[in-house]
């Protein structure tokens, strides 16, 4: 399944980041994106937890 691939998971995090912040990510955002992806994976890919993680970042 596509959703199980790391590339897809990373893409979901990046796209939500871009939408939420209204801008593309920069190199300075790398650690935020990595932490957000780790949280997303740790939550068993719950979208609500992904959104909360981005808001807290």
N, CA, C and O atoms as a GROMACS GRO file, in nm:
protein
  228
    1UNK      N    1   0.084  -0.117   0.000
    1UNK     CA    2   0.000   0.000   0.000
    1UNK      C    3   0.089   0.124   0.000
    1UNK      O    4   0.191   0.129   0.069
    2UNK      N    5   0.050   0.222  -0.076
    2UNK     CA    6   0.128   0.345  -0.090
    2UNK      C    7   0.149   0.416   0.044
    2UNK      O    8   0.258   0.466   0.070
    3UNK      N    9   0.048   0.420   0.126
    3UNK     CA   10   0.057   0.491   0.255
    3UNK      C   11   0.163   0.432   0.347
    3UNK      O   12   0.210   0.500   0.438
    4UNK      N   13   0.202   0.309   0.324
    4UNK     CA   14   0.301   0.244   0.408
    4UNK      C   15   0.445   0.279   0.370
    4UNK      O   16   0.538   0.244   0.442
    5UNK      N   17   0.464   0.348   0.259
    5UNK     CA   18   0.599   0.380   0.214
    5UNK      C   19   0.651   0.505   0.284
    5UNK      O   20   0.576   0.600   0.305
    6UNK      N   21   0.779   0.507   0.318
    6UNK     CA   22   0.838   0.626   0.381
    6UNK      C   23   0.824   0.751   0.294
    6UNK      O   24   0.807   0.861   0.345
    7UNK      N   25   0.832   0.734   0.162
    7UNK     CA   26   0.820   0.848   0.072
    7UNK      C   27   0.683   0.913   0.082
    7UNK      O   28   0.671   1.035   0.084
    8UNK      N   29   0.581   0.831   0.090
    8UNK     CA   30   0.444   0.882   0.101
    8UNK      C   31   0.425   0.951   0.236
    8UNK      O   32   0.365   1.059   0.243
    9UNK      N   33   0.474   0.891   0.341
    9UNK     CA   34   0.461   0.949   0.475
    9UNK      C   35   0.530   1.084   0.482
    9UNK      O   36   0.476   1.180   0.537
   10UNK      N   37   0.649   1.092   0.426
   10UNK     CA   38   0.724   1.217   0.422
   10UNK      C   39   0.649   1.322   0.340
   10UNK      O   40   0.644   1.439   0.379
   11UNK      N   41   0.592   1.281   0.230
   11UNK     CA   42   0.517   1.373   0.144
   11UNK      C   43   0.396   1.429   0.218
   11UNK      O   44   0.367   1.549   0.208
   12UNK      N   45   0.324   1.346   0.290
   12UNK     CA   46   0.207   1.391   0.367
   12UNK      C   47   0.248   1.497   0.467
   12UNK      O   48   0.182   1.600   0.480
   13UNK      N   49   0.357   1.472   0.539
   13UNK     CA   50   0.405   1.568   0.639
   13UNK      C   51   0.444   1.699   0.572
   13UNK      O   52   0.407   1.807   0.619
   14UNK      N   53   0.519   1.692   0.463
   14UNK     CA   54   0.562   1.814   0.394
   14UNK      C   55   0.444   1.892   0.338
   14UNK      O   56   0.441   2.015   0.350
   15UNK      N   57   0.349   1.824   0.279
   15UNK     CA   58   0.234   1.894   0.220
   15UNK      C   59   0.150   1.962   0.327
   15UNK      O   60   0.104   2.075   0.308
   16UNK      N   61   0.128   1.896   0.439
   16UNK     CA   62   0.052   1.959   0.547
   16UNK      C   63   0.131   2.077   0.605
   16UNK      O   64   0.072   2.180   0.638
   17UNK      N   65   0.262   2.062   0.619
   17UNK     CA   66   0.347   2.172   0.666
   17UNK      C   67   0.332   2.292   0.574
   17UNK      O   68   0.311   2.404   0.621
   18UNK      N   69   0.342   2.270   0.445
   18UNK     CA   70   0.330   2.379   0.347
   18UNK      C   71   0.193   2.446   0.354
   18UNK      O   72   0.182   2.569   0.350
   19UNK      N   73   0.090   2.366   0.366
   19UNK     CA   74  -0.046   2.419   0.374
   19UNK      C   75  -0.066   2.499   0.503
   19UNK      O   76  -0.119   2.610   0.500
   20UNK      N   77  -0.023   2.442   0.615
   20UNK     CA   78  -0.043   2.506   0.745
   20UNK      C   79   0.034   2.637   0.759
   20UNK      O   80  -0.016   2.733   0.816
   21UNK      N   81   0.156   2.639   0.706
   21UNK     CA   82   0.238   2.758   0.720
   21UNK      C   83   0.226   2.854   0.601
   21UNK      O   84   0.272   2.968   0.608
   22UNK      N   85   0.166   2.808   0.494
   22UNK     CA   86   0.147   2.893   0.377
   22UNK      C   87   0.275   2.924   0.303
   22UNK      O   88   0.286   3.028   0.237
   23UNK      N   89   0.372   2.834   0.315
   23UNK     CA   90   0.500   2.855   0.246
   23UNK      C   91   0.570   2.720   0.231
   23UNK      O   92   0.538   2.625   0.302
   24UNK      N   93   0.665   2.713   0.139
   24UNK     CA   94   0.743   2.589   0.126
   24UNK      C   95   0.842   2.578   0.242
   24UNK      O   96   0.878   2.677   0.305
   25UNK      N   97   0.885   2.458   0.267
   25UNK     CA   98   0.983   2.437   0.372
   25UNK      C   99   1.120   2.490   0.328
   25UNK      O  100   1.148   2.500   0.208
   26UNK      N  101   1.203   2.523   0.425
   26UNK     CA  102   1.339   2.569   0.399
   26UNK      C  103   1.434   2.473   0.471
   26UNK      O  104   1.390   2.390   0.550
   27UNK      N  105   1.563   2.484   0.444
   27UNK     CA  106   1.658   2.398   0.517
   27UNK      C  107   1.647   2.415   0.669
   27UNK      O  108   1.673   2.320   0.743
   28UNK      N  109   1.610   2.532   0.715
   28UNK     CA  110   1.595   2.556   0.859
   28UNK      C  111   1.479   2.477   0.920
   28UNK      O  112   1.475   2.458   1.042
   29UNK      N  113   1.387   2.431   0.837
   29UNK     CA  114   1.270   2.356   0.884
   29UNK      C  115   1.296   2.206   0.894
   29UNK      O  116   1.208   2.130   0.936
   30UNK      N  117   1.413   2.163   0.856
   30UNK     CA  118   1.441   2.019   0.848
   30UNK      C  119   1.416   1.946   0.980
   30UNK      O  120   1.352   1.841   0.982
   31UNK      N  121   1.466   2.001   1.090
   31UNK     CA  122   1.448   1.932   1.219
   31UNK      C  123   1.301   1.928   1.259
   31UNK      O  124   1.256   1.829   1.318
   32UNK      N  125   1.226   2.032   1.229
   32UNK     CA  126   1.082   2.033   1.258
   32UNK      C  127   1.012   1.926   1.178
   32UNK      O  128   0.927   1.854   1.232
   33UNK      N  129   1.045   1.914   1.051
   33UNK     CA  130   0.983   1.812   0.966
   33UNK      C  131   1.018   1.672   1.013
   33UNK      O  132   0.933   1.583   1.015
   34UNK      N  133   1.143   1.651   1.052
   34UNK     CA  134   1.185   1.519   1.100
   34UNK      C  135   1.112   1.482   1.229
   34UNK      O  136   1.066   1.369   1.245
   35UNK      N  137   1.102   1.577   1.322
   35UNK     CA  138   1.032   1.552   1.448
   35UNK      C  139   0.884   1.526   1.423
   35UNK      O  140   0.824   1.439   1.485
   36UNK      N  141   0.825   1.603   1.333
   36UNK     CA  142   0.684   1.586   1.301
   36UNK      C  143   0.659   1.449   1.238
   36UNK      O  144   0.562   1.382   1.271
   37UNK      N  145   0.747   1.408   1.148
   37UNK     CA  146   0.734   1.276   1.086
   37UNK      C  147   0.747   1.165   1.190
   37UNK      O  148   0.673   1.067   1.188
   38UNK      N  149   0.841   1.180   1.281
   38UNK     CA  150   0.860   1.081   1.388
   38UNK      C  151   0.734   1.071   1.475
   38UNK      O  152   0.692   0.961   1.510
   39UNK      N  153   0.676   1.185   1.508
   39UNK     CA  154   0.552   1.186   1.587
   39UNK      C  155   0.438   1.120   1.511
   39UNK      O  156   0.361   1.043   1.568
   40UNK      N  157   0.428   1.150   1.382
   40UNK     CA  158   0.324   1.092   1.297
   40UNK      C  159   0.336   0.940   1.294
   40UNK      O  160   0.237   0.869   1.308
   41UNK      N  161   0.457   0.892   1.275
   41UNK     CA  162   0.479   0.746   1.273
   41UNK      C  163   0.448   0.684   1.410
   41UNK      O  164   0.387   0.578   1.418
   42UNK      N  165   0.492   0.752   1.516
   42UNK     CA  166   0.469   0.701   1.650
   42UNK      C  167   0.322   0.694   1.690
   42UNK      O  168   0.284   0.618   1.778
   43UNK      N  169   0.241   0.774   1.624
   43UNK     CA  170   0.097   0.776   1.654
   43UNK      C  171   0.021   0.676   1.568
   43UNK      O  172  -0.102   0.676   1.566
   44UNK      N  173   0.094   0.591   1.496
   44UNK     CA  174   0.031   0.496   1.403
   44UNK      C  175  -0.040   0.570   1.290
   44UNK      O  176  -0.144   0.526   1.241
   45UNK      N  177   0.018   0.683   1.251
   45UNK     CA  178  -0.027   0.761   1.136
   45UNK      C  179  -0.165   0.824   1.154
   45UNK      O  180  -0.244   0.832   1.061
   46UNK      N  181  -0.192   0.869   1.276
   46UNK     CA  182  -0.318   0.940   1.301
   46UNK      C  183  -0.302   1.085   1.256
   46UNK      O  184  -0.214   1.157   1.302
   47UNK      N  185  -0.390   1.125   1.165
   47UNK     CA  186  -0.382   1.259   1.106
   47UNK      C  187  -0.399   1.367   1.213
   47UNK      O  188  -0.333   1.470   1.207
   48UNK      N  189  -0.485   1.343   1.309
   48UNK     CA  190  -0.506   1.440   1.417
   48UNK      C  191  -0.375   1.466   1.491
   48UNK      O  192  -0.343   1.581   1.521
   49UNK      N  193  -0.299   1.362   1.519
   49UNK     CA  194  -0.171   1.377   1.589
   49UNK      C  195  -0.070   1.451   1.502
   49UNK      O  196   0.012   1.527   1.553
   50UNK      N  197  -0.075   1.430   1.373
   50UNK     CA  198   0.012   1.503   1.280
   50UNK      C  199  -0.019   1.652   1.287
   50UNK      O  200   0.073   1.734   1.295
   51UNK      N  201  -0.145   1.687   1.284
   51UNK     CA  202  -0.185   1.828   1.291
   51UNK      C  203  -0.144   1.891   1.424
   51UNK      O  204  -0.094   2.003   1.426
   52UNK      N  205  -0.164   1.820   1.533
   52UNK     CA  206  -0.126   1.872   1.664
   52UNK      C  207   0.025   1.894   1.670
   52UNK      O  208   0.071   1.995   1.724
   53UNK      N  209   0.101   1.801   1.617
   53UNK     CA  210   0.247   1.812   1.616
   53UNK      C  211   0.292   1.936   1.540
   53UNK      O  212   0.384   2.006   1.583
   54UNK      N  213   0.229   1.964   1.428
   54UNK     CA  214   0.265   2.083   1.350
   54UNK      C  215   0.228   2.211   1.424
   54UNK      O  216   0.303   2.308   1.422
   55UNK      N  217   0.114   2.212   1.489
   55UNK     CA  218   0.072   2.330   1.564
   55UNK      C  219   0.169   2.359   1.678
   55UNK      O  220   0.199   2.475   1.708
   56UNK      N  221   0.217   2.254   1.742
   56UNK     CA  222   0.309   2.270   1.854
   56UNK      C  223   0.451   2.308   1.811
   56UNK      O  224   0.530   2.354   1.893
   57UNK      N  225   0.483   2.289   1.685
   57UNK     CA  226   0.621   2.314   1.640
   57UNK      C  227   0.651   2.462   1.624
   57UNK      O  228   0.763   2.498   1.587
   0.00000   0.00000   0.00000
